[in-house]
Amino acid sequence: MRKGIHPDYRLATVTCVCGNTFQTRSTRPGTIKLEICSACHPYFTGKQKLVDSAGRVEKYMRKYAKKVPAEQPKA
């Protein structure tokens, strides 16, 4: 590799709004502020919050729910 063209990696402290902090190496030294991290992200925690705006989830469930066939009249 050529010398003098690669950036310096220094310690950086990452801080999330949930209060989680950890250190990593980055080209941007100092503090990095995040809105969401692996400690509070629903994918990693398994606590997914379903946000329903204007009943769209219920409308979808009604539209694509399995329909029970109606009883046939006896002849």
PQR file of N, CA, C, O and H, with PARSE charges and radii, in Angstrom:
ATOM      1  N   MET A   1       0.847  -1.186   0.000 -0.4000 1.5000
ATOM      2  CA  MET A   1       0.000   0.000   0.000 -0.0000 2.0000
ATOM      3  C   MET A   1       0.889   1.245   0.000  0.5500 1.7000
ATOM      4  O   MET A   1       2.000   1.242   0.531 -0.5500 1.4000
ATOM      5  N   ARG A   2       0.384   2.265  -0.589 -0.4000 1.5000
ATOM      6  CA  ARG A   2       1.134   3.511  -0.635 -0.0000 2.0000
ATOM      7  C   ARG A   2       1.026   4.230   0.692  0.5500 1.7000
ATOM      8  O   ARG A   2      -0.022   4.207   1.337 -0.5500 1.4000
ATOM      9  H   ARG A   2      -0.518   2.267  -1.020  0.4000 1.0000
ATOM     10  N   LYS A   3       2.086   4.852   1.091 -0.4000 1.5000
ATOM     11  CA  LYS A   3       2.127   5.562   2.368 -0.0000 2.0000
ATOM     12  C   LYS A   3       1.644   6.993   2.182  0.5500 1.7000
ATOM     13  O   LYS A   3       1.844   7.607   1.134 -0.5500 1.4000
ATOM     14  H   LYS A   3       2.938   4.870   0.567  0.4000 1.0000
ATOM     15  N   GLY A   4       1.005   7.504   3.225 -0.4000 1.5000
ATOM     16  CA  GLY A   4       0.598   8.904   3.235 -0.0000 2.0000
ATOM     17  C   GLY A   4      -0.752   9.197   2.602  0.5500 1.7000
ATOM     18  O   GLY A   4      -1.159  10.358   2.566 -0.5500 1.4000
ATOM     19  H   GLY A   4       0.843   7.005   4.076  0.4000 1.0000
ATOM     20  N   ILE A   5      -1.465   8.190   2.102 -0.4000 1.5000
ATOM     21  CA  ILE A   5      -2.766   8.476   1.478 -0.0000 2.0000
ATOM     22  C   ILE A   5      -3.937   7.975   2.322  0.5500 1.7000
ATOM     23  O   ILE A   5      -5.088   8.301   2.034 -0.5500 1.4000
ATOM     24  H   ILE A   5      -1.135   7.247   2.131  0.4000 1.0000
ATOM     25  N   HIS A   6      -3.659   7.195   3.349 -0.4000 1.5000
ATOM     26  CA  HIS A   6      -4.718   6.631   4.177 -0.0000 2.0000
ATOM     27  C   HIS A   6      -4.977   7.516   5.394  0.5500 1.7000
ATOM     28  O   HIS A   6      -4.031   8.047   5.976 -0.5500 1.4000
ATOM     29  H   HIS A   6      -2.723   6.930   3.584  0.4000 1.0000
ATOM     30  N   PRO A   7      -6.236   7.684   5.787 -0.5600 1.5000
ATOM     31  CA  PRO A   7      -6.554   8.535   6.937  0.2800 2.0000
ATOM     32  C   PRO A   7      -6.144   7.871   8.249  0.5500 1.7000
ATOM     33  O   PRO A   7      -6.016   6.649   8.325 -0.5500 1.4000
ATOM     34  N   ASP A   8      -5.942   8.681   9.270 -0.4000 1.5000
ATOM     35  CA  ASP A   8      -5.616   8.181  10.603 -0.0000 2.0000
ATOM     36  C   ASP A   8      -6.898   7.770  11.313  0.5500 1.7000
ATOM     37  O   ASP A   8      -7.889   8.501  11.308 -0.5500 1.4000
ATOM     38  H   ASP A   8      -6.046   9.674   9.209  0.4000 1.0000
ATOM     39  N   TYR A   9      -6.866   6.589  11.922 -0.4000 1.5000
ATOM     40  CA  TYR A   9      -7.995   6.125  12.702 -0.0000 2.0000
ATOM     41  C   TYR A   9      -7.699   6.354  14.169  0.5500 1.7000
ATOM     42  O   TYR A   9      -6.707   5.854  14.698 -0.5500 1.4000
ATOM     43  H   TYR A   9      -6.062   5.995  11.925  0.4000 1.0000
ATOM     44  N   ARG A  10      -8.571   7.118  14.827 -0.4000 1.5000
ATOM     45  CA  ARG A  10      -8.387   7.447  16.239 -0.0000 2.0000
ATOM     46  C   ARG A  10      -9.604   6.977  17.019  0.5500 1.7000
ATOM     47  O   ARG A  10     -10.637   6.637  16.444 -0.5500 1.4000
ATOM     48  H   ARG A  10      -9.377   7.524  14.397  0.4000 1.0000
ATOM     49  N   LEU A  11      -9.463   6.964  18.337 -0.4000 1.5000
ATOM     50  CA  LEU A  11     -10.584   6.560  19.185 -0.0000 2.0000
ATOM     51  C   LEU A  11     -11.689   7.610  19.138  0.5500 1.7000
ATOM     52  O   LEU A  11     -11.429   8.813  19.177 -0.5500 1.4000
ATOM     53  H   LEU A  11      -8.624   7.240  18.805  0.4000 1.0000
ATOM     54  N   ALA A  12     -12.920   7.129  19.054 -0.4000 1.5000
ATOM     55  CA  ALA A  12     -14.086   8.004  19.061 -0.0000 2.0000
ATOM     56  C   ALA A  12     -15.113   7.401  20.006  0.5500 1.7000
ATOM     57  O   ALA A  12     -15.266   6.181  20.064 -0.5500 1.4000
ATOM     58  H   ALA A  12     -13.130   6.151  19.023  0.4000 1.0000
ATOM     59  N   THR A  13     -15.807   8.236  20.734 -0.4000 1.5000
ATOM     60  CA  THR A  13     -16.861   7.793  21.641 -0.0000 2.0000
ATOM     61  C   THR A  13     -18.199   7.992  20.957  0.5500 1.7000
ATOM     62  O   THR A  13     -18.518   9.094  20.511 -0.5500 1.4000
ATOM     63  H   THR A  13     -15.684   9.228  20.687  0.4000 1.0000
ATOM     64  N   VAL A  14     -18.984   6.924  20.875 -0.4000 1.5000
ATOM     65  CA  VAL A  14     -20.300   6.966  20.251 -0.0000 2.0000
ATOM     66  C   VAL A  14     -21.342   7.031  21.357  0.5500 1.7000
ATOM     67  O   VAL A  14     -21.329   6.208  22.273 -0.5500 1.4000
ATOM     68  H   VAL A  14     -18.724   6.029  21.238  0.4000 1.0000
ATOM     69  N   THR A  15     -22.243   8.003  21.278 -0.4000 1.5000
ATOM     70  CA  THR A  15     -23.288   8.196  22.279 -0.0000 2.0000
ATOM     71  C   THR A  15     -24.649   8.160  21.606  0.5500 1.7000
ATOM     72  O   THR A  15     -24.885   8.869  20.627 -0.5500 1.4000
ATOM     73  H   THR A  15     -22.254   8.672  20.534  0.4000 1.0000
ATOM     74  N   CYS A  16     -25.545   7.331  22.134 -0.4000 1.5000
ATOM     75  CA  CYS A  16     -26.900   7.226  21.605 -0.0000 2.0000
ATOM     76  C   CYS A  16     -27.850   8.016  22.501  0.5500 1.7000
ATOM     77  O   CYS A  16     -27.531   8.289  23.659 -0.5500 1.4000
ATOM     78  H   CYS A  16     -25.354   6.755  22.928  0.4000 1.0000
ATOM     79  N   VAL A  17     -29.014   8.382  21.970 -0.4000 1.5000
ATOM     80  CA  VAL A  17     -29.991   9.121  22.773 -0.0000 2.0000
ATOM     81  C   VAL A  17     -30.571   8.256  23.889  0.5500 1.7000
ATOM     82  O   VAL A  17     -31.113   8.785  24.859 -0.5500 1.4000
ATOM     83  H   VAL A  17     -29.273   8.160  21.030  0.4000 1.0000
ATOM     84  N   CYS A  18     -30.463   6.922  23.764 -0.4000 1.5000
ATOM     85  CA  CYS A  18     -30.968   6.035  24.817 -0.0000 2.0000
ATOM     86  C   CYS A  18     -30.017   5.983  25.999  0.5500 1.7000
ATOM     87  O   CYS A  18     -30.368   5.428  27.041 -0.5500 1.4000
ATOM     88  H   CYS A  18     -30.022   6.492  22.976  0.4000 1.0000
ATOM     89  N   GLY A  19     -28.815   6.549  25.867 -0.4000 1.5000
ATOM     90  CA  GLY A  19     -27.855   6.566  26.954 -0.0000 2.0000
ATOM     91  C   GLY A  19     -26.715   5.579  26.779  0.5500 1.7000
ATOM     92  O   GLY A  19     -25.766   5.592  27.563 -0.5500 1.4000
ATOM     93  H   GLY A  19     -28.530   7.000  25.022  0.4000 1.0000
ATOM     94  N   ASN A  20     -26.786   4.736  25.781 -0.4000 1.5000
ATOM     95  CA  ASN A  20     -25.729   3.766  25.527 -0.0000 2.0000
ATOM     96  C   ASN A  20     -24.509   4.469  24.941  0.5500 1.7000
ATOM     97  O   ASN A  20     -24.635   5.278  24.022 -0.5500 1.4000
ATOM     98  H   ASN A  20     -27.557   4.726  25.144  0.4000 1.0000
ATOM     99  N   THR A  21     -23.323   4.157  25.477 -0.4000 1.5000
ATOM    100  CA  THR A  21     -22.086   4.715  24.946 -0.0000 2.0000
ATOM    101  C   THR A  21     -21.084   3.590  24.746  0.5500 1.7000
ATOM    102  O   THR A  21     -21.048   2.633  25.520 -0.5500 1.4000
ATOM    103  H   THR A  21     -23.220   3.500  26.223  0.4000 1.0000
ATOM    104  N   PHE A  22     -20.276   3.709  23.710 -0.4000 1.5000
ATOM    105  CA  PHE A  22     -19.191   2.769  23.465 -0.0000 2.0000
ATOM    106  C   PHE A  22     -18.113   3.467  22.664  0.5500 1.7000
ATOM    107  O   PHE A  22     -18.340   4.527  22.080 -0.5500 1.4000
ATOM    108  H   PHE A  22     -20.305   4.487  23.081  0.4000 1.0000
ATOM    109  N   GLN A  23     -16.936   2.860  22.643 -0.4000 1.5000
ATOM    110  CA  GLN A  23     -15.819   3.442  21.919 -0.0000 2.0000
ATOM    111  C   GLN A  23     -15.511   2.612  20.680  0.5500 1.7000
ATOM    112  O   GLN A  23     -15.617   1.386  20.686 -0.5500 1.4000
ATOM    113  H   GLN A  23     -16.753   1.998  23.117  0.4000 1.0000
ATOM    114  N   THR A  24     -15.133   3.302  19.636 -0.4000 1.5000
ATOM    115  CA  THR A  24     -14.756   2.667  18.385 -0.0000 2.0000
ATOM    116  C   THR A  24     -13.640   3.491  17.764  0.5500 1.7000
ATOM    117  O   THR A  24     -13.260   4.534  18.296 -0.5500 1.4000
ATOM    118  H   THR A  24     -15.047   4.299  19.631  0.4000 1.0000
ATOM    119  N   ARG A  25     -13.130   3.033  16.668 -0.4000 1.5000
ATOM    120  CA  ARG A  25     -12.108   3.791  15.958 -0.0000 2.0000
ATOM    121  C   ARG A  25     -12.752   4.416  14.724  0.5500 1.7000
ATOM    122  O   ARG A  25     -13.557   3.785  14.040 -0.5500 1.4000
ATOM    123  H   ARG A  25     -13.438   2.186  16.236  0.4000 1.0000
ATOM    124  N   SER A  26     -12.385   5.656  14.453 -0.4000 1.5000
ATOM    125  CA  SER A  26     -12.991   6.375  13.344 -0.0000 2.0000
ATOM    126  C   SER A  26     -12.019   7.409  12.805  0.5500 1.7000
ATOM    127  O   SER A  26     -11.064   7.792  13.481 -0.5500 1.4000
ATOM    128  H   SER A  26     -11.731   6.169  15.009  0.4000 1.0000
ATOM    129  N   THR A  27     -12.268   7.852  11.594 -0.4000 1.5000
ATOM    130  CA  THR A  27     -11.482   8.955  11.038 -0.0000 2.0000
ATOM    131  C   THR A  27     -11.934  10.281  11.618  0.5500 1.7000
ATOM    132  O   THR A  27     -11.262  11.300  11.459 -0.5500 1.4000
ATOM    133  H   THR A  27     -13.044   7.541  11.045  0.4000 1.0000
ATOM    134  N   ARG A  28     -13.064  10.263  12.284 -0.4000 1.5000
ATOM    135  CA  ARG A  28     -13.600  11.462  12.918 -0.0000 2.0000
ATOM    136  C   ARG A  28     -13.438  11.308  14.432  0.5500 1.7000
ATOM    137  O   ARG A  28     -14.297  10.709  15.080 -0.5500 1.4000
ATOM    138  H   ARG A  28     -13.610   9.435  12.413  0.4000 1.0000
ATOM    139  N   PRO A  29     -12.370  11.830  15.000 -0.5600 1.5000
ATOM    140  CA  PRO A  29     -12.155  11.657  16.441  0.2800 2.0000
ATOM    141  C   PRO A  29     -13.122  12.523  17.255  0.5500 1.7000
ATOM    142  O   PRO A  29     -13.687  13.493  16.749 -0.5500 1.4000
ATOM    143  N   GLY A  30     -13.295  12.156  18.506 -0.4000 1.5000
ATOM    144  CA  GLY A  30     -14.170  12.914  19.387 -0.0000 2.0000
ATOM    145  C   GLY A  30     -15.426  12.147  19.708  0.5500 1.7000
ATOM    146  O   GLY A  30     -15.376  10.946  19.972 -0.5500 1.4000
ATOM    147  H   GLY A  30     -12.836  11.368  18.918  0.4000 1.0000
ATOM    148  N   THR A  31     -16.556  12.833  19.688 -0.4000 1.5000
ATOM    149  CA  THR A  31     -17.839  12.229  20.040 -0.0000 2.0000
ATOM    150  C   THR A  31     -18.737  12.155  18.812  0.5500 1.7000
ATOM    151  O   THR A  31     -18.868  13.120  18.059 -0.5500 1.4000
ATOM    152  H   THR A  31     -16.596  13.809  19.473  0.4000 1.0000
ATOM    153  N   ILE A  32     -19.349  10.995  18.628 -0.4000 1.5000
ATOM    154  CA  ILE A  32     -20.322  10.802  17.553 -0.0000 2.0000
ATOM    155  C   ILE A  32     -21.663  10.554  18.223  0.5500 1.7000
ATOM    156  O   ILE A  32     -21.771   9.668  19.071 -0.5500 1.4000
ATOM    157  H   ILE A  32     -19.242  10.212  19.240  0.4000 1.0000
ATOM    158  N   LYS A  33     -22.680  11.315  17.862 -0.4000 1.5000
ATOM    159  CA  LYS A  33     -24.003  11.184  18.475 -0.0000 2.0000
ATOM    160  C   LYS A  33     -24.953  10.472  17.510  0.5500 1.7000
ATOM    161  O   LYS A  33     -25.050  10.834  16.338 -0.5500 1.4000
ATOM    162  H   LYS A  33     -22.592  12.035  17.173  0.4000 1.0000
ATOM    163  N   LEU A  34     -25.652   9.451  18.023 -0.4000 1.5000
ATOM    164  CA  LEU A  34     -26.591   8.675  17.232 -0.0000 2.0000
ATOM    165  C   LEU A  34     -28.008   8.851  17.742  0.5500 1.7000
ATOM    166  O   LEU A  34     -28.220   9.188  18.907 -0.5500 1.4000
ATOM    167  H   LEU A  34     -25.573   9.157  18.975  0.4000 1.0000
ATOM    168  N   GLU A  35     -28.977   8.623  16.869 -0.4000 1.5000
ATOM    169  CA  GLU A  35     -30.377   8.635  17.274 -0.0000 2.0000
ATOM    170  C   GLU A  35     -30.835   7.253  17.704  0.5500 1.7000
ATOM    171  O   GLU A  35     -31.728   7.128  18.543 -0.5500 1.4000
ATOM    172  H   GLU A  35     -28.804   8.349  15.922  0.4000 1.0000
ATOM    173  N   ILE A  36     -30.228   6.204  17.133 -0.4000 1.5000
ATOM    174  CA  ILE A  36     -30.641   4.844  17.451 -0.0000 2.0000
ATOM    175  C   ILE A  36     -29.411   3.940  17.324  0.5500 1.7000
ATOM    176  O   ILE A  36     -28.600   4.107  16.412 -0.5500 1.4000
ATOM    177  H   ILE A  36     -29.503   6.306  16.452  0.4000 1.0000
ATOM    178  N   CYS A  37     -29.281   2.988  18.242 -0.4000 1.5000
ATOM    179  CA  CYS A  37     -28.136   2.080  18.231 -0.0000 2.0000
ATOM    180  C   CYS A  37     -28.632   0.642  18.364  0.5500 1.7000
ATOM    181  O   CYS A  37     -29.839   0.401  18.400 -0.5500 1.4000
ATOM    182  H   CYS A  37     -29.939   2.853  18.983  0.4000 1.0000
ATOM    183  N   SER A  38     -27.711  -0.303  18.438 -0.4000 1.5000
ATOM    184  CA  SER A  38     -28.102  -1.704  18.529 -0.0000 2.0000
ATOM    185  C   SER A  38     -28.736  -2.043  19.874  0.5500 1.7000
ATOM    186  O   SER A  38     -29.402  -3.071  19.995 -0.5500 1.4000
ATOM    187  H   SER A  38     -26.731  -0.107  18.409  0.4000 1.0000
ATOM    188  N   ALA A  39     -28.543  -1.199  20.887 -0.4000 1.5000
ATOM    189  CA  ALA A  39     -29.148  -1.452  22.192 -0.0000 2.0000
ATOM    190  C   ALA A  39     -30.625  -1.058  22.234  0.5500 1.7000
ATOM    191  O   ALA A  39     -31.376  -1.558  23.071 -0.5500 1.4000
ATOM    192  H   ALA A  39     -28.002  -0.364  20.789  0.4000 1.0000
ATOM    193  N   CYS A  40     -31.041  -0.170  21.339 -0.4000 1.5000
ATOM    194  CA  CYS A  40     -32.431   0.278  21.376 -0.0000 2.0000
ATOM    195  C   CYS A  40     -33.168   0.055  20.055  0.5500 1.7000
ATOM    196  O   CYS A  40     -34.354   0.373  19.967 -0.5500 1.4000
ATOM    197  H   CYS A  40     -30.430   0.236  20.659  0.4000 1.0000
ATOM    198  N   HIS A  41     -32.514  -0.475  19.036 -0.4000 1.5000
ATOM    199  CA  HIS A  41     -33.164  -0.711  17.749 -0.0000 2.0000
ATOM    200  C   HIS A  41     -34.081  -1.932  17.844  0.5500 1.7000
ATOM    201  O   HIS A  41     -33.673  -2.959  18.385 -0.5500 1.4000
ATOM    202  H   HIS A  41     -31.550  -0.733  19.108  0.4000 1.0000
ATOM    203  N   PRO A  42     -35.305  -1.842  17.332 -0.5600 1.5000
ATOM    204  CA  PRO A  42     -36.258  -2.954  17.444  0.2800 2.0000
ATOM    205  C   PRO A  42     -35.776  -4.248  16.806  0.5500 1.7000
ATOM    206  O   PRO A  42     -36.147  -5.325  17.273 -0.5500 1.4000
ATOM    207  N   TYR A  43     -34.971  -4.183  15.765 -0.4000 1.5000
ATOM    208  CA  TYR A  43     -34.497  -5.396  15.105 -0.0000 2.0000
ATOM    209  C   TYR A  43     -33.598  -6.206  16.041  0.5500 1.7000
ATOM    210  O   TYR A  43     -33.671  -7.435  16.064 -0.5500 1.4000
ATOM    211  H   TYR A  43     -34.669  -3.308  15.386  0.4000 1.0000
ATOM    212  N   PHE A  44     -32.766  -5.530  16.798 -0.4000 1.5000
ATOM    213  CA  PHE A  44     -31.835  -6.211  17.685 -0.0000 2.0000
ATOM    214  C   PHE A  44     -32.454  -6.563  19.033  0.5500 1.7000
ATOM    215  O   PHE A  44     -32.060  -7.555  19.646 -0.5500 1.4000
ATOM    216  H   PHE A  44     -32.707  -4.532  16.780  0.4000 1.0000
ATOM    217  N   THR A  45     -33.408  -5.777  19.504 -0.4000 1.5000
ATOM    218  CA  THR A  45     -34.003  -6.023  20.815 -0.0000 2.0000
ATOM    219  C   THR A  45     -35.166  -6.994  20.749  0.5500 1.7000
ATOM    220  O   THR A  45     -35.483  -7.632  21.753 -0.5500 1.4000
ATOM    221  H   THR A  45     -33.728  -4.971  19.006  0.4000 1.0000
ATOM    222  N   GLY A  46     -35.812  -7.127  19.601 -0.4000 1.5000
ATOM    223  CA  GLY A  46     -36.965  -8.011  19.471 -0.0000 2.0000
ATOM    224  C   GLY A  46     -38.247  -7.396  19.991  0.5500 1.7000
ATOM    225  O   GLY A  46     -39.268  -8.079  20.061 -0.5500 1.4000
ATOM    226  H   GLY A  46     -35.555  -6.608  18.785  0.4000 1.0000
ATOM    227  N   LYS A  47     -38.222  -6.143  20.351 -0.4000 1.5000
ATOM    228  CA  LYS A  47     -39.409  -5.444  20.857 -0.0000 2.0000
ATOM    229  C   LYS A  47     -39.871  -4.450  19.799  0.5500 1.7000
ATOM    230  O   LYS A  47     -39.647  -3.245  19.914 -0.5500 1.4000
ATOM    231  H   LYS A  47     -37.392  -5.588  20.294  0.4000 1.0000
ATOM    232  N   GLN A  48     -40.510  -4.974  18.784 -0.4000 1.5000
ATOM    233  CA  GLN A  48     -40.945  -4.127  17.686 -0.0000 2.0000
ATOM    234  C   GLN A  48     -42.240  -3.428  18.045  0.5500 1.7000
ATOM    235  O   GLN A  48     -43.175  -4.043  18.557 -0.5500 1.4000
ATOM    236  H   GLN A  48     -40.692  -5.953  18.691  0.4000 1.0000
ATOM    237  N   LYS A  49     -42.281  -2.150  17.773 -0.4000 1.5000
ATOM    238  CA  LYS A  49     -43.481  -1.366  18.002 -0.0000 2.0000
ATOM    239  C   LYS A  49     -44.163  -1.161  16.661  0.5500 1.7000
ATOM    240  O   LYS A  49     -43.543  -0.695  15.704 -0.5500 1.4000
ATOM    241  H   LYS A  49     -41.522  -1.650  17.357  0.4000 1.0000
ATOM    242  N   LEU A  50     -45.425  -1.507  16.595 -0.4000 1.5000
ATOM    243  CA  LEU A  50     -46.183  -1.353  15.369 -0.0000 2.0000
ATOM    244  C   LEU A  50     -46.950  -0.044  15.442  0.5500 1.7000
ATOM    245  O   LEU A  50     -47.835   0.124  16.281 -0.5500 1.4000
ATOM    246  H   LEU A  50     -45.929  -1.886  17.372  0.4000 1.0000
ATOM    247  N   VAL A  51     -46.610   0.861  14.575 -0.4000 1.5000
ATOM    248  CA  VAL A  51     -47.260   2.164  14.552 -0.0000 2.0000
ATOM    249  C   VAL A  51     -48.376   2.105  13.524  0.5500 1.7000
ATOM    250  O   VAL A  51     -48.132   1.888  12.337 -0.5500 1.4000
ATOM    251  H   VAL A  51     -45.891   0.724  13.894  0.4000 1.0000
ATOM    252  N   ASP A  52     -49.591   2.299  13.986 -0.4000 1.5000
ATOM    253  CA  ASP A  52     -50.753   2.240  13.108 -0.0000 2.0000
ATOM    254  C   ASP A  52     -51.290   3.651  12.931  0.5500 1.7000
ATOM    255  O   ASP A  52     -51.749   4.286  13.881 -0.5500 1.4000
ATOM    256  H   ASP A  52     -49.789   2.475  14.950  0.4000 1.0000
ATOM    257  N   SER A  53     -51.222   4.124  11.694 -0.4000 1.5000
ATOM    258  CA  SER A  53     -51.771   5.445  11.445 -0.0000 2.0000
ATOM    259  C   SER A  53     -53.042   5.290  10.622  0.5500 1.7000
ATOM    260  O   SER A  53     -53.025   4.734   9.524 -0.5500 1.4000
ATOM    261  H   SER A  53     -50.850   3.608  10.923  0.4000 1.0000
ATOM    262  N   ALA A  54     -54.100   5.771  11.149 -0.4000 1.5000
ATOM    263  CA  ALA A  54     -55.408   5.792  10.493 -0.0000 2.0000
ATOM    264  C   ALA A  54     -55.952   4.400  10.211  0.5500 1.7000
ATOM    265  O   ALA A  54     -56.675   4.218   9.232 -0.5500 1.4000
ATOM    266  H   ALA A  54     -54.114   6.223  12.041  0.4000 1.0000
ATOM    267  N   GLY A  55     -55.629   3.415  11.037 -0.4000 1.5000
ATOM    268  CA  GLY A  55     -56.202   2.087  10.905 -0.0000 2.0000
ATOM    269  C   GLY A  55     -55.758   1.310   9.679  0.5500 1.7000
ATOM    270  O   GLY A  55     -56.485   0.434   9.211 -0.5500 1.4000
ATOM    271  H   GLY A  55     -55.042   3.563  11.833  0.4000 1.0000
ATOM    272  N   ARG A  56     -54.585   1.611   9.152 -0.4000 1.5000
ATOM    273  CA  ARG A  56     -54.137   0.959   7.925 -0.0000 2.0000
ATOM    274  C   ARG A  56     -53.803  -0.510   8.142  0.5500 1.7000
ATOM    275  O   ARG A  56     -54.020  -1.334   7.254 -0.5500 1.4000
ATOM    276  H   ARG A  56     -53.994   2.323   9.533  0.4000 1.0000
ATOM    277  N   VAL A  57     -53.282  -0.841   9.307 -0.4000 1.5000
ATOM    278  CA  VAL A  57     -52.959  -2.243   9.581 -0.0000 2.0000
ATOM    279  C   VAL A  57     -54.244  -3.064   9.654  0.5500 1.7000
ATOM    280  O   VAL A  57     -54.307  -4.165   9.107 -0.5500 1.4000
ATOM    281  H   VAL A  57     -53.106  -0.172  10.029  0.4000 1.0000
ATOM    282  N   GLU A  58     -55.257  -2.543  10.317 -0.4000 1.5000
ATOM    283  CA  GLU A  58     -56.537  -3.249  10.406 -0.0000 2.0000
ATOM    284  C   GLU A  58     -57.174  -3.391   9.025  0.5500 1.7000
ATOM    285  O   GLU A  58     -57.760  -4.429   8.716 -0.5500 1.4000
ATOM    286  H   GLU A  58     -55.207  -1.649  10.762  0.4000 1.0000
ATOM    287  N   LYS A  59     -57.064  -2.371   8.210 -0.4000 1.5000
ATOM    288  CA  LYS A  59     -57.615  -2.425   6.863 -0.0000 2.0000
ATOM    289  C   LYS A  59     -56.900  -3.505   6.048  0.5500 1.7000
ATOM    290  O   LYS A  59     -57.545  -4.245   5.304 -0.5500 1.4000
ATOM    291  H   LYS A  59     -56.589  -1.528   8.461  0.4000 1.0000
ATOM    292  N   TYR A  60     -55.593  -3.599   6.180 -0.4000 1.5000
ATOM    293  CA  TYR A  60     -54.832  -4.637   5.487 -0.0000 2.0000
ATOM    294  C   TYR A  60     -55.233  -6.023   5.967  0.5500 1.7000
ATOM    295  O   TYR A  60     -55.425  -6.932   5.160 -0.5500 1.4000
ATOM    296  H   TYR A  60     -55.070  -2.998   6.784  0.4000 1.0000
ATOM    297  N   MET A  61     -55.362  -6.187   7.282 -0.4000 1.5000
ATOM    298  CA  MET A  61     -55.723  -7.491   7.840 -0.0000 2.0000
ATOM    299  C   MET A  61     -57.115  -7.919   7.366  0.5500 1.7000
ATOM    300  O   MET A  61     -57.329  -9.095   7.072 -0.5500 1.4000
ATOM    301  H   MET A  61     -55.207  -5.448   7.938  0.4000 1.0000
ATOM    302  N   ARG A  62     -58.058  -6.982   7.290 -0.4000 1.5000
ATOM    303  CA  ARG A  62     -59.396  -7.321   6.797 -0.0000 2.0000
ATOM    304  C   ARG A  62     -59.360  -7.687   5.323  0.5500 1.7000
ATOM    305  O   ARG A  62     -60.060  -8.606   4.896 -0.5500 1.4000
ATOM    306  H   ARG A  62     -57.883  -6.026   7.530  0.4000 1.0000
ATOM    307  N   LYS A  63     -58.568  -6.991   4.554 -0.4000 1.5000
ATOM    308  CA  LYS A  63     -58.531  -7.219   3.113 -0.0000 2.0000
ATOM    309  C   LYS A  63     -57.909  -8.566   2.771  0.5500 1.7000
ATOM    310  O   LYS A  63     -58.391  -9.263   1.879 -0.5500 1.4000
ATOM    311  H   LYS A  63     -58.000  -6.244   4.901  0.4000 1.0000
ATOM    312  N   TYR A  64     -56.839  -8.938   3.474 -0.4000 1.5000
ATOM    313  CA  TYR A  64     -56.105 -10.144   3.133 -0.0000 2.0000
ATOM    314  C   TYR A  64     -56.299 -11.284   4.123  0.5500 1.7000
ATOM    315  O   TYR A  64     -55.560 -12.267   4.077 -0.5500 1.4000
ATOM    316  H   TYR A  64     -56.447  -8.372   4.200  0.4000 1.0000
ATOM    317  N   ALA A  65     -57.260 -11.178   5.003 -0.4000 1.5000
ATOM    318  CA  ALA A  65     -57.543 -12.266   5.940 -0.0000 2.0000
ATOM    319  C   ALA A  65     -58.157 -13.434   5.191  0.5500 1.7000
ATOM    320  O   ALA A  65     -58.828 -13.248   4.176 -0.5500 1.4000
ATOM    321  H   ALA A  65     -57.861 -10.379   5.041  0.4000 1.0000
ATOM    322  N   LYS A  66     -57.927 -14.639   5.694 -0.4000 1.5000
ATOM    323  CA  LYS A  66     -58.511 -15.819   5.065 -0.0000 2.0000
ATOM    324  C   LYS A  66     -60.008 -15.791   5.320  0.5500 1.7000
ATOM    325  O   LYS A  66     -60.466 -15.600   6.446 -0.5500 1.4000
ATOM    326  H   LYS A  66     -57.382 -14.791   6.518  0.4000 1.0000
ATOM    327  N   LYS A  67     -60.744 -15.983   4.261 -0.4000 1.5000
ATOM    328  CA  LYS A  67     -62.202 -15.931   4.363 -0.0000 2.0000
ATOM    329  C   LYS A  67     -62.748 -17.345   4.578  0.5500 1.7000
ATOM    330  O   LYS A  67     -62.302 -18.304   3.948 -0.5500 1.4000
ATOM    331  H   LYS A  67     -60.372 -16.138   3.346  0.4000 1.0000
ATOM    332  N   VAL A  68     -63.705 -17.444   5.468 -0.4000 1.5000
ATOM    333  CA  VAL A  68     -64.356 -18.713   5.726 -0.0000 2.0000
ATOM    334  C   VAL A  68     -65.461 -18.874   4.697  0.5500 1.7000
ATOM    335  O   VAL A  68     -66.297 -17.982   4.550 -0.5500 1.4000
ATOM    336  H   VAL A  68     -64.067 -16.664   5.979  0.4000 1.0000
ATOM    337  N   PRO A  69     -65.486 -20.012   3.971 -0.5600 1.5000
ATOM    338  CA  PRO A  69     -66.531 -20.177   2.960  0.2800 2.0000
ATOM    339  C   PRO A  69     -67.925 -20.220   3.605  0.5500 1.7000
ATOM    340  O   PRO A  69     -68.109 -20.801   4.675 -0.5500 1.4000
ATOM    341  N   ALA A  70     -68.884 -19.606   2.944 -0.4000 1.5000
ATOM    342  CA  ALA A  70     -70.257 -19.583   3.450 -0.0000 2.0000
ATOM    343  C   ALA A  70     -70.870 -20.981   3.325  0.5500 1.7000
ATOM    344  O   ALA A  70     -70.505 -21.764   2.447 -0.5500 1.4000
ATOM    345  H   ALA A  70     -68.734 -19.134   2.075  0.4000 1.0000
ATOM    346  N   GLU A  71     -71.791 -21.263   4.208 -0.4000 1.5000
ATOM    347  CA  GLU A  71     -72.446 -22.573   4.161 -0.0000 2.0000
ATOM    348  C   GLU A  71     -73.343 -22.665   2.933  0.5500 1.7000
ATOM    349  O   GLU A  71     -74.024 -21.708   2.565 -0.5500 1.4000
ATOM    350  H   GLU A  71     -72.087 -20.628   4.921  0.4000 1.0000
ATOM    351  N   GLN A  72     -73.327 -23.818   2.321 -0.4000 1.5000
ATOM    352  CA  GLN A  72     -74.147 -24.051   1.132 -0.0000 2.0000
ATOM    353  C   GLN A  72     -75.574 -24.352   1.574  0.5500 1.7000
ATOM    354  O   GLN A  72     -75.775 -25.104   2.527 -0.5500 1.4000
ATOM    355  H   GLN A  72     -72.774 -24.595   2.620  0.4000 1.0000
ATOM    356  N   PRO A  73     -76.568 -23.777   0.898 -0.5600 1.5000
ATOM    357  CA  PRO A  73     -77.960 -24.092   1.257  0.2800 2.0000
ATOM    358  C   PRO A  73     -78.276 -25.543   0.887  0.5500 1.7000
ATOM    359  O   PRO A  73     -77.830 -26.049  -0.142 -0.5500 1.4000
ATOM    360  N   LYS A  74     -79.036 -26.181   1.731 -0.4000 1.5000
ATOM    361  CA  LYS A  74     -79.408 -27.587   1.502 -0.0000 2.0000
ATOM    362  C   LYS A  74     -80.594 -27.637   0.547  0.5500 1.7000
ATOM    363  O   LYS A  74     -81.570 -26.902   0.697 -0.5500 1.4000
ATOM    364  H   LYS A  74     -79.399 -25.770   2.568  0.4000 1.0000
ATOM    365  N   ALA A  75     -80.484 -28.502  -0.412 -0.4000 1.5000
ATOM    366  CA  ALA A  75     -81.540 -28.610  -1.413 -0.0000 2.0000
ATOM    367  C   ALA A  75     -82.590 -29.601  -1.050  0.5500 1.7000
ATOM    368  O   ALA A  75     -83.543 -29.796  -1.804 -0.5500 1.4000
ATOM    369  H   ALA A  75     -79.691 -29.099  -0.533  0.4000 1.0000
TER
END
